[in-house]
Amino acid sequence: MLKKRILNLSKKLDGFTITKKGNFTKRKDGYFVSLSNNSTLEINDRILNRVIKQSEELEAPYIGMWHNEGRYYLDVSIHTKNIDEAFSIAKTFKQKAIFECSTMSELFV
């Protein structure tokens, strides 16, 4: 069910963040931080299985996707209200940026 939801949303939207139950998040404050790096030219069963498995292994409650310059990026992520914690987690997981919910923008690490 989750794989189908991600696949359907990826065909309609340039980006999204959903819960592991497939619902859109309602976060308007704080920061999303990715715990993974998954880049692909197409979304298929292999990449979806990997992302869902990572989400379970890392106990990450969110899955995000965005499309940029012909590539899809799928991440498992967490949410924090503390910017210092967000940047610290991002550095630990070698991320280039975090996502600020209030401005709907990236903040580079």
Buried (B, 14 or more C-beta within 10 A) or exposed (E): EBBEBBBEBBEEEEBBBBEBEBEEBEBEEBBBBBBBEBEBEEBEEEBBEBBBEBBEEBEBBBBBBBEEEEEBBBBBBBBBEEEEBBBBBBEEBEBEBBBBBEEEEEBEB
